[in-house]
Amino acid sequence: MKERIAFDVETERILKILSEEIYDSPKAFLRENVQNAYDAILMRCTATGLSIAGRKIEITIEKERLSVQDDGIGMTEDVLKNNFWKAGSSGKKSELAQLSGVIGTFGIGAMANFGVCTALEVETRHIDSSVTLVSSVRRSDLRIAQDCIDLERVADDRSPGTIIRAELDPSFAIDETSASEYLSHYVRFVPVPIYVNGRLISQQLFEETLGSRAAGFEEISCRSVSRDQFSATLRTFTDAQARVLARVEGISLNNNPLSGEAFFVQNGGQTMGFRKLFGLAPIPASGLYAFGGFVNLDILCPTAGREALSRESIQHVANIVAMIEAEVSRDMAETHSADQNQQFQQYILSQGLIPLAKNVKITVLPTRGKEVTLGDVKGYEPSKTKLFYAGQDATILQRFASEQANVFHVSQVNPRRKLQLRYLREISGIDEAPEKVIVDPIPPAQLALDEAMFLVQVRGILLNDYFMPDIEVGFAQISHGVDLYIEKKDDVLHIAINRNMSAARMVVESYKAAHEVFSGFVKDFVREHVYLQIRDHVPSSTRQGRDALYRRLKENEELFRYELSDFGEIELLLADYLAGKADLEQVLRSSGGRGVGQRQEVLKEQVGSVEEELPSVFGPSDEPSQVNEFEASPPIMRPEITSAMKVLTVASNYAKLNGFQMFLAVSDRMAKSEGEFLRQPHMTKLMWGSHRVIYVFTNATGDLNLYYDIKLKEPLETQTTGGAMFPTTTIVTKDRIYVPVPKVVEPAFKITDGTKEFYVRFDTIP
């Protein structure tokens, strides 16, 4: 068998579920019914020409009872039955309603009230009716599609209008204070007097409120603006903090005038939407200016029940805000506020409106604290060259900013920085100061003695300990806070040391303050600071390092041979000097003044009389000559002496000869080609190990080295590789040049019979 089942619902439960989705509190119920009352008054005033201010809305709040009474247009029986008590059908879509600019048009009607009410009574009289309609129902008696609402027609003389009376669900509570505070947020500007238990909560003047928000602002522009579908009159204001305020009036949408206006303040907080001065809901009006304020326009439509606007309404406001941001930016660009308002700067940067940054300022050097606007950069002090610099290095600023040139120093803070950079590059068209490290070498003539000795030591350590002959070391002024700058040019590694580097200054100062630790400090400096920067250039092994040096020396290789008969005693050659008959001053004079002249020419700090610098050399006694191994010293000149000897020995340990007891003649070829080098003041350093003894002579300036490499046939007796600086004790005769032999390697050059021979190489290397 077949039968049909009726579709039915539990009306009370369904109404509660649906209504709670729309009106979830008695406050929302109040707001919706006050809005309906206001709409009724708008329609009555439009229909009859009455003054809105002459109407009123009265709200009464009692324990678990609410009522809203208005003297608006009232409802006809048709509207009551088919709109108010019938959900989904609105009576506000008539021509009169549209002309009046009513707020609500959704037709939720009585149904929404039952989210918070257990019973509802409606008493209404239309302006064209002589009958008052009274209808009521309890929520528990409601049945869908059934006649369950009482309706009574009463002939009386009451005035037009409507009263909504509701009994609240016990689970909802409301009091006069909270209701007043809640409702005033929406109705404070409504021109109709609205009372809560007799207390007025409306009729605040919108213009006065806007005026108080505008206190301290000064108008800078008033003009017509348009963007996309909107056009309006824009008034722009700024205050002492460079904030911007905008009032937009006479708004049209697609050339159709709108009723209302918009008011925005930068960083003004929440934006509230209004229609006919009735508050609707906050508007998410985003933008770079963080505008907040009021928008009162008749195109704003609320959603059903909830405190929100329709998507179309929100989009309309977004378009108006976009127009305002674009236009107030053009107004602000003409004022000093452009330099102070970061959000203005961020906006024009994001929109690519770089020319509007003309009144943003930038620091100009060399004048401390001087600022000019970006628009004036190109014409500022036209006789000077112009650069801009985006970094923070003071060295670059000092290098380029002068009486002949201006440097515009870009801010380090965005958005000002990005804006300044784009304006300078795209509009001003001036060049940028180089960002790379700048190295300004310190000329040798400007170095102090201790600084020169420091560089000599560093260079020697890199050569001897790290086998790096192709290097150039010097002090410099280095930008960007760089302490060491390494650069390889034409196979030469250039090492620039910042003259103000604290670690270097400490070592330099130890030369005079604690000379005995100076060499150790220099080695530590090279190991801890220089090596970290040059390790990729250091040969990977000792053999590779030696080969790098030997390749330079190989071109000047020759066989050196001497026999027993080539030995002589040095006492005969230097008898007068050792006996004290000729002092060091005479020795220096015999060199033709070359040593002193070299000192005067290269290092002024080393110039001084022999009496002052070396007083102990005078007299007949064997006092040490006090030659400092770390300073360039002249050789012992005996140009009038001729000797055929290739090795000279001395029986005694003479202090004046710095303790050396053997002297080895350099090869004839080297004496002829490099003899002038050894006749000048120089320093002497030796390295030895295995089959080799290497002399390194460095001139007074430290910028030229003479290498003399001896390759022995037999290994040295000492098993330890070594090296050290020695006091210069070079002896120059008419036909020979002798260099001192340290005691540790003396056995390599002694001969008892026969012949001793070895290969020698030499070269001068910067």
C-alpha positions in Angstrom: 0.0 0.0 0.0 1.1 3.6 -0.6 0.5 6.7 1.5 1.8 10.3 1.8 3.6 11.7 4.9 3.2 15.3 5.9 6.3 17.5 6.1 6.3 19.4 9.4 8.7 21.2 11.7 8.8 22.1 15.3 8.1 25.8 14.7 9.4 27.2 18.0 12.7 25.4 17.7 13.2 26.3 14.0 12.3 30.0 14.7 14.8 30.1 17.5 17.6 28.6 15.4 17.0 30.9 12.5 16.5 34.1 14.5 19.6 33.4 16.7 21.6 33.4 13.5 20.4 37.0 12.9 19.7 38.6 16.3 21.7 37.0 19.0 21.0 39.4 21.8 18.2 41.7 23.1 20.4 44.6 22.2 20.4 43.6 18.5 16.6 43.2 18.8 16.4 46.8 20.1 18.7 48.1 17.3 16.6 46.4 14.6 13.3 47.7 15.9 14.6 51.2 16.4 15.9 51.1 12.8 12.4 50.0 11.6 10.9 52.9 13.6 13.3 55.4 12.1 12.4 54.0 8.6 8.7 54.5 9.3 9.3 58.1 10.4 11.4 58.8 7.2 8.6 57.5 5.1 5.9 59.5 6.9 8.0 62.7 6.6 8.6 62.1 2.9 4.9 61.4 2.3 3.5 64.3 4.3 6.3 66.9 4.3 6.6 66.9 8.2 9.8 67.7 9.9 11.9 64.8 11.0 12.9 66.6 14.2 9.2 66.8 15.1 8.9 63.0 15.3 10.1 60.8 18.1 11.0 57.2 19.1 10.4 56.0 22.7 12.1 52.9 24.2 10.9 51.5 27.4 12.9 48.9 29.3 11.4 47.0 32.2 12.2 43.7 33.8 12.0 41.1 31.0 9.9 43.5 28.9 10.8 45.9 26.1 8.8 48.2 23.9 9.7 50.5 21.0 7.1 53.2 20.0 7.3 55.5 17.0 5.0 58.1 15.3 6.0 57.0 11.8 3.9 56.0 8.9 2.4 52.9 10.5 1.4 49.7 8.8 -1.6 48.9 6.8 -3.3 45.5 7.3 -1.8 44.2 4.1 1.7 45.2 5.2 1.1 43.8 8.7 -0.1 40.4 7.4 2.1 40.0 4.3 5.3 41.8 5.4 5.7 42.0 9.1 4.2 38.6 10.0 5.5 36.9 6.8 9.2 36.3 6.8 11.0 37.1 3.6 8.7 39.8 2.3 9.7 43.4 2.7 7.3 46.3 2.7 10.2 48.8 2.2 10.7 48.3 -1.5 8.0 50.6 -2.5 8.6 53.8 -4.4 7.9 55.8 -1.2 10.4 53.7 0.8 13.1 54.1 -1.9 12.5 57.9 -2.1 12.7 58.2 1.7 16.1 56.3 1.7 15.0 53.7 4.3 17.7 51.6 5.8 16.3 48.1 6.2 15.0 46.2 3.1 15.4 42.5 4.0 11.9 41.6 5.1 12.9 39.5 8.1 9.9 41.0 10.0 8.6 39.5 13.2 10.4 36.2 12.9 13.7 37.7 13.9 12.3 38.9 17.2 11.7 35.4 18.5 15.3 34.8 18.9 15.1 36.7 22.2 11.3 37.0 22.8 8.8 34.6 24.2 5.8 36.8 23.2 5.3 39.7 20.8 2.6 42.3 20.4 2.3 44.8 17.6 0.0 47.8 17.8 0.0 50.0 14.6 -2.1 52.6 12.8 -1.4 53.8 9.3 -1.5 57.5 8.5 -4.4 56.9 6.1 -6.4 54.5 8.3 -9.0 55.1 11.0 -8.4 51.7 12.5 -5.7 50.6 14.9 -4.5 47.0 14.3 -3.4 45.0 17.3 -1.8 41.6 16.7 0.0 39.3 19.1 1.4 35.7 19.5 3.4 33.6 21.9 6.4 31.8 20.5 5.1 28.5 21.8 1.9 28.9 19.8 3.5 29.6 16.4 2.9 27.1 13.7 4.1 27.3 10.2 1.3 27.9 7.6 -1.3 27.9 10.3 -3.6 30.7 11.6 -2.0 31.2 15.0 -1.6 35.0 15.3 -4.3 37.0 17.0 -5.5 40.2 15.1 -7.9 42.8 16.5 -9.2 45.9 14.7 -9.8 48.8 17.0 -11.6 52.0 16.0 -10.1 54.7 18.1 -8.6 58.1 17.8 -4.9 57.3 18.5 -2.2 58.9 16.4 -0.4 57.1 13.5 2.6 55.0 14.4 3.6 51.6 15.7 4.4 50.1 19.2 6.3 46.8 19.4 6.0 45.1 22.8 8.1 42.1 23.7 8.5 39.7 26.6 12.1 38.6 26.8 13.3 35.0 27.1 14.5 34.7 30.8 17.9 33.6 29.5 18.4 37.1 28.1 18.9 40.1 30.4 19.1 43.8 29.5 19.1 47.0 31.6 18.6 50.7 30.8 22.3 51.7 31.1 23.7 49.0 28.8 20.9 49.4 26.3 21.5 53.2 26.2 25.3 52.8 25.7 24.8 50.2 23.0 22.1 52.1 21.0 23.8 55.5 21.2 26.6 54.2 19.1 24.1 53.8 16.3 21.6 56.6 16.9 23.6 59.5 18.4 23.5 61.5 15.1 19.9 60.6 14.2 17.9 63.8 13.9 14.8 62.2 15.4 14.7 62.4 19.2 15.1 58.9 20.6 14.5 58.3 24.3 15.4 55.3 26.6 13.1 55.4 29.6 12.7 59.2 29.0 16.5 59.9 28.4 17.5 61.4 25.1 20.3 59.5 23.3 20.2 61.0 19.8 20.3 64.3 18.0 24.0 65.0 18.5 25.2 67.3 15.7 27.3 65.4 13.1 29.1 68.6 12.1 30.1 69.4 15.7 31.6 65.9 16.1 33.5 66.2 12.9 34.7 69.6 13.9 36.0 68.3 17.2 37.9 65.6 15.4 39.3 68.3 13.1 40.7 70.5 15.9 44.2 71.6 15.2 44.0 70.9 11.5 44.5 73.6 8.8 43.0 73.4 5.4 45.5 73.3 2.6 43.3 72.5 -0.4 39.7 72.4 -1.6 39.1 71.0 -5.1 37.1 68.7 -7.3 38.4 65.2 -7.7 37.4 62.1 -9.5 38.5 58.5 -9.8 36.8 55.6 -11.7 33.0 55.8 -10.9 33.3 58.5 -8.2 33.6 62.2 -8.2 33.4 64.7 -5.3 34.7 67.8 -3.7 37.8 67.1 -1.5 38.9 69.3 1.3 42.4 68.4 2.6 43.8 69.4 6.0 47.0 68.8 7.9 48.1 69.4 11.5 51.4 70.2 13.2 52.4 66.5 13.2 51.8 66.4 9.5 48.8 64.1 9.8 46.2 64.5 7.1 42.4 64.9 7.4 40.1 64.6 4.4 36.4 65.7 4.0 34.6 64.5 0.9 31.3 66.2 0.0 29.1 66.4 -3.0 29.8 62.7 -3.9 28.5 61.3 -7.1 28.5 57.7 -8.3 28.4 57.4 -12.1 27.3 61.0 -12.2 24.4 60.3 -9.9 24.5 62.5 -6.8 24.6 60.7 -3.4 23.2 61.9 -0.1 25.9 62.2 2.6 29.6 62.7 3.0 32.8 61.0 4.1 35.3 62.1 6.8 38.7 60.5 7.4 41.6 61.2 9.7 45.0 59.6 9.3 45.5 56.9 11.9 41.9 57.7 13.0 41.0 54.2 14.2 37.8 52.5 13.2 35.6 53.8 10.3 31.9 53.7 11.0 29.3 53.4 8.3 26.1 55.5 8.4 23.0 55.8 6.3 20.7 58.8 6.9 23.0 59.3 10.0 21.9 56.0 11.5 24.9 53.8 12.4 25.2 50.6 10.5 28.5 48.8 11.1 32.2 49.3 11.1 33.8 49.3 7.7 37.1 47.6 7.0 38.6 50.5 5.1 42.2 49.5 4.5 44.9 51.8 3.1 48.4 53.0 3.7 47.2 56.2 5.5 45.2 54.0 8.0 42.3 56.4 7.6 39.5 56.2 10.2 36.3 58.2 10.6 32.8 58.3 9.3 31.1 57.5 6.0 27.4 58.6 5.8 26.1 57.7 2.4 22.7 56.4 1.2 24.5 53.7 -0.9 25.5 51.8 2.2 23.4 48.8 3.0 23.5 46.7 6.1 23.3 42.9 6.1 20.3 41.2 7.7 20.6 41.6 11.5 24.3 41.3 11.9 26.5 44.4 12.4 28.0 44.4 9.0 27.7 46.0 5.6 27.1 44.3 2.3 30.1 43.5 0.1 29.0 46.1 -2.5 28.9 48.8 0.2 32.4 47.9 1.5 33.7 48.0 -2.1 32.2 51.4 -2.6 34.0 52.7 0.5 37.2 51.1 -0.6 37.0 52.9 -3.9 36.3 56.2 -2.2 39.3 55.7 0.2 41.5 54.9 -2.8 40.5 58.2 -4.5 41.1 60.1 -1.3 44.6 58.6 -0.7 45.6 59.4 -4.3 44.3 63.0 -4.2 45.5 64.0 -0.6 48.9 62.7 -1.6 49.0 65.3 -4.4 47.9 68.0 -2.0 50.5 67.1 0.6 53.3 66.9 -1.9 53.1 70.7 -2.2 53.7 71.3 1.5 56.4 70.7 4.1 54.2 67.9 5.6 55.6 65.7 2.8 58.9 65.5 4.6 57.3 64.5 7.9 54.6 62.1 7.0 56.0 58.6 6.6 52.6 57.2 5.3 52.6 59.8 2.6 56.1 58.7 1.6 55.1 55.0 1.7 52.1 55.7 -0.4 53.8 57.6 -3.3 56.6 55.0 -3.2 54.1 52.1 -3.5 52.3 53.8 -6.3 55.4 54.9 -8.2 54.5 58.6 -7.8 58.2 59.5 -7.3 57.9 63.1 -8.5 55.6 63.9 -5.6 58.6 63.5 -3.3 60.0 66.9 -4.3 59.4 68.3 -0.8 61.0 65.4 1.0 64.3 66.5 2.5 67.8 65.0 2.3 71.0 65.7 4.2 73.7 67.5 2.2 77.4 67.5 3.2 79.9 68.9 4.0 77.7 71.3 6.0 76.7 69.5 9.2 72.9 69.3 9.7 72.1 70.9 6.4 69.0 69.6 4.6 67.5 70.4 1.2 64.4 69.2 -0.5 64.8 66.6 -3.2 63.3 69.0 -5.7 66.1 71.4 -5.0 68.9 68.9 -5.3 69.6 69.4 -8.9 69.9 73.2 -8.7 71.6 73.3 -5.3 74.9 75.2 -5.4 75.2 74.7 -9.2 79.0 75.4 -9.2 79.7 72.3 -7.3 79.8 68.7 -8.4 77.2 66.4 -6.9 77.1 62.8 -5.7 74.8 60.9 -3.4 75.8 58.1 -1.0 73.5 55.5 0.5 75.9 53.9 3.0 77.1 54.9 6.4 80.9 54.9 6.0 82.3 58.2 7.3 85.4 57.8 5.2 83.5 58.0 2.0 81.6 61.1 3.2 84.8 62.8 4.2 86.5 61.8 0.9 83.8 63.2 -1.5 82.2 66.1 0.5 84.3 69.2 0.1 84.2 72.8 -0.8 84.1 71.7 -4.5 81.6 68.9 -4.1 78.4 68.1 -2.3 77.4 64.7 -1.1 73.7 64.0 -0.5 73.5 61.4 2.2 70.6 59.0 1.8 68.6 58.2 4.9 69.0 54.7 6.4 65.3 54.5 7.4 62.6 53.4 5.0 60.4 54.5 3.3 62.4 57.8 3.2 65.5 55.9 2.0 63.9 54.1 -0.9 62.1 57.3 -1.9 65.3 59.4 -1.8 67.2 56.8 -3.9 64.5 56.6 -6.6 64.2 60.4 -6.8 67.9 60.9 -7.0 68.4 58.2 -9.6 65.3 58.7 -11.7 64.7 62.5 -11.5 67.7 64.3 -10.2 70.1 62.2 -12.3 73.2 62.7 -10.2 75.9 60.0 -9.8 76.3 57.8 -6.8 79.5 57.8 -4.7 81.3 54.4 -5.0 80.2 51.9 -2.5 83.3 49.8 -2.8 86.1 50.0 -0.4 88.4 53.0 -1.0 92.1 52.7 -0.1 94.2 55.8 0.1 97.8 54.7 0.6 100.0 56.7 3.1 103.1 57.9 1.4 106.4 56.6 3.0 107.5 60.1 3.6 104.5 60.6 5.9 105.3 57.5 8.0 106.9 57.6 11.4 110.0 55.5 12.1 108.1 53.0 14.2 105.4 52.6 11.5 108.1 52.0 8.8 109.8 49.4 10.9 106.4 47.7 11.5 105.9 47.4 7.7 109.4 46.1 7.2 108.8 43.4 9.8 105.4 42.4 8.4 106.9 42.1 5.0 109.9 40.1 6.2 107.6 37.7 8.1 105.4 37.1 5.0 108.5 36.4 2.9 110.4 34.2 5.4 107.7 32.5 7.3 105.1 32.2 4.6 107.3 32.2 1.5 105.5 35.1 -0.2 108.0 37.2 -2.2 105.5 39.0 -4.4 103.9 41.2 -1.8 103.5 44.9 -1.2 102.6 46.1 2.3 101.7 49.6 3.4 99.6 51.8 5.6 96.5 53.4 4.2 93.2 55.2 5.0 90.6 52.6 4.3 86.8 53.2 4.0 83.9 51.2 5.3 85.6 50.4 8.6 87.9 47.9 6.8 91.1 47.2 8.8 92.9 45.1 6.1 92.3 45.3 2.4 93.9 42.6 0.1 94.1 43.0 -3.6 96.2 41.2 -6.2 97.5 43.2 -9.2 99.8 41.9 -11.8 100.8 38.9 -9.7 101.7 41.1 -6.8 99.6 40.8 -3.6 98.9 44.3 -2.2 98.2 44.4 1.6 96.8 47.7 2.9 96.6 48.0 6.7 94.3 50.7 8.1 96.6 53.2 9.8 94.1 53.5 12.7 93.6 49.7 13.2 93.8 49.3 16.9 95.8 46.0 16.8 98.4 47.5 14.5 98.7 50.7 16.6 99.4 48.6 19.7 102.3 46.8 17.9 103.7 50.0 16.4 103.8 51.6 19.8 105.7 48.7 21.3 108.6 49.5 19.0 109.7 52.4 21.3 107.9 51.4 24.5 109.1 47.8 24.6 111.4 47.1 21.8 112.4 43.6 23.1 108.9 42.3 22.3 108.3 44.2 19.1 109.3 41.3 16.7 107.1 38.9 18.6 104.2 41.2 18.5 104.6 41.7 14.7 104.6 37.9 14.2 101.4 37.6 16.4 99.8 40.4 14.3 100.6 38.6 11.0 99.3 35.3 12.3 96.1 36.6 14.0 95.1 39.3 11.5 96.9 39.2 8.2 97.1 35.4 7.6 93.3 35.1 7.9 93.0 37.5 4.9 95.7 36.1 2.7 95.6 32.4 3.4 94.2 31.7 -0.1 97.3 33.3 -1.5 99.8 31.6 0.8 101.6 28.7 -0.9 100.1 25.4 0.2 103.4 23.9 1.3 107.0 24.9 2.2 108.3 23.4 -1.0 105.8 25.3 -3.1 106.7 28.5 -1.2 110.4 28.0 -1.7 109.9 27.3 -5.3 108.0 30.5 -5.8 111.0 32.4 -4.4 113.6 30.3 -6.2 112.0 30.8 -9.6 112.6 34.5 -9.1 116.2 33.9 -8.2 117.1 31.3 -10.8 117.8 33.7 -13.6 120.8 35.1 -11.7 122.4 31.7 -10.8 126.2 31.2 -10.9 128.8 28.8 -9.4 130.9 30.3 -6.6 134.2 28.6 -5.8 137.0 29.4 -3.4 140.1 27.6 -2.2 142.1 27.7 1.0 144.3 30.4 -0.5 141.2 32.6 -0.7 141.0 32.9 3.1 142.4 36.0 4.8 142.3 37.7 8.1 139.9 40.6 8.5 142.1 42.3 11.2 144.5 43.5 8.5 141.7 45.0 6.4 140.0 46.8 9.3 143.0 47.3 11.5 142.6 51.1 11.8 138.9 50.8 12.5 139.3 48.1 15.1 142.2 49.8 16.7 140.1 52.9 17.1 142.3 55.0 14.8 139.3 55.6 12.6 135.8 56.1 14.1 132.5 55.3 12.6 132.0 59.0 11.5 135.1 58.7 9.3 133.8 55.4 8.0 130.5 57.1 7.1 132.4 60.0 5.4 134.4 57.6 3.4 131.2 56.3 1.8 130.8 59.7 0.2 127.8 60.5 2.4 125.6 58.1 0.7 124.2 56.5 3.8 123.3 59.8 5.5 122.0 61.2 2.3 119.7 58.2 1.8 118.3 58.7 5.3 117.6 62.3 4.7 115.9 61.6 1.5 113.7 58.7 2.5 113.0 58.8 6.3 113.3 62.2 7.8 112.7 60.7 11.2 116.1 58.9 11.0 118.1 62.0 10.3 120.5 62.9 13.1 124.2 63.6 13.8 126.5 60.7 14.6 127.4 62.4 17.9 123.7 62.3 19.0 122.7 58.9 17.5 125.8 56.8 18.1 128.0 58.5 20.8 129.4 55.2 22.0 131.4 54.6 18.8 134.0 57.2 19.7 137.1 56.5 21.5 139.8 53.9 21.3 138.0 51.2 23.2 136.2 48.2 21.7 132.7 49.5 22.4 129.7 48.1 20.4 128.7 50.2 17.5 125.0 50.0 18.6 123.7 49.1 15.2 120.0 48.2 15.5 119.2 45.2 13.5 115.7 46.6 12.9 116.9 49.8 11.3 118.7 50.3 8.0 122.4 51.0 8.7 125.2 51.9 6.4 128.0 49.4 5.6 131.6 49.7 6.8 133.2 51.4 3.9 136.9 50.8 3.1 137.0 51.9 -0.6 140.8 52.4 -0.5 141.5 48.8 0.5 142.1 46.1 -2.2 141.7 42.5 -1.2 141.6 39.3 -3.3 140.2 37.3 -0.4 136.7 35.7 -0.7 136.4 34.8 3.0 137.6 36.9 5.9 137.9 35.6 9.5 138.6 37.4 12.7 140.2 35.7 15.7 138.6 37.8 18.4 135.0 38.7 19.1 134.8 42.4 18.4 131.8 44.3 19.6 132.3 46.8 16.8 131.8 44.0 14.3 128.6 43.0 16.2 130.2 39.7 17.2 130.7 38.3 13.7 133.9 36.4 13.2 133.5 35.4 9.5 132.6 37.4 6.4 131.8 36.0 3.0 132.4 37.8 -0.2 129.4 37.9 -2.5 129.9 36.8 -6.1 131.7 39.2 -8.5 128.6 39.3 -10.7 126.4 40.4 -7.8 129.0 42.9 -6.5 129.0 44.6 -9.9 125.3 44.6 -10.6 123.9 45.2 -7.0 126.9 46.8 -5.3 125.2 50.2 -5.2 122.4 48.7 -3.2 124.8 47.3 -0.5 126.6 50.7 -0.4 123.4 52.3 0.9 121.9 51.9 4.4 120.1 48.5 4.6 118.9 45.9 7.0 120.2 42.3 7.0 118.2 39.2 7.5 119.3 35.5 7.1 117.4 32.3 6.7 119.0 28.9 6.7 118.0 25.3 6.5 119.0 22.0 4.9 121.4 23.0 1.9 120.5 26.7 1.8 121.5 30.0 3.3 119.5 33.0 2.1 120.5 36.6 2.8 117.7 39.2 2.5 118.9 42.8 2.4 116.2 45.5 2.7 116.7 49.2 1.8 115.9 52.0 4.2 112.4 52.6 2.9 111.4 48.9 3.1 110.2 48.9 -0.5 113.1 47.0 -2.1 114.8 43.7 -1.1 118.0 42.1 -2.4 118.0 38.3 -2.1 121.3 36.3 -2.1 120.6 32.6 -2.1 123.4 30.1 -1.5 122.8 26.5 -2.4 125.4 24.2 -0.6 126.5 20.8 -1.8 126.5 19.4 1.7 123.7 20.0 4.2 124.3 22.4 7.1 125.6 20.9 10.3 122.6 22.4 12.2 119.5 20.4 11.9 117.2 23.3 12.7 115.8 25.6 10.1 116.2 29.2 11.3 116.3 32.8 10.5 116.7 36.2 12.2 117.5 39.8 11.7 121.1 40.8 12.3 122.8 44.1 12.7 124.0 45.3 9.4 127.8 44.6 9.2 128.4 44.6 5.5 132.0 45.5 4.5 132.6 47.3 1.2 136.2 47.4 -0.2 137.4 48.6 -3.5 136.9 45.3 -5.2 134.9 43.1 -2.8 131.7 43.2 -0.8 131.6 41.0 2.3 128.5 40.0 4.2 128.6 38.6 7.8 128.3 34.9 8.5 126.4 33.9 11.7 128.2 31.5 13.9 125.5 28.8 13.4 126.3 28.5 9.7 130.1 29.2 9.9 131.0 25.5 9.4 129.4 25.6 5.9 132.0 28.1 4.7 135.2 26.8 6.4 137.8 25.0 4.4 140.9 23.1 5.4 142.2 22.0 2.0 141.0 21.7 -1.6 138.1 23.7 -3.0 134.6 24.6 -1.7 132.0 25.5 -4.2 128.2 26.3 -4.2 125.7 27.9 -6.4 124.4 31.4 -5.7 121.4 33.2 -7.0 120.4 36.9 -6.5 117.7 39.3 -7.4 116.1 42.5 -6.3 112.4 42.2 -5.6 110.0 45.0 -4.6 
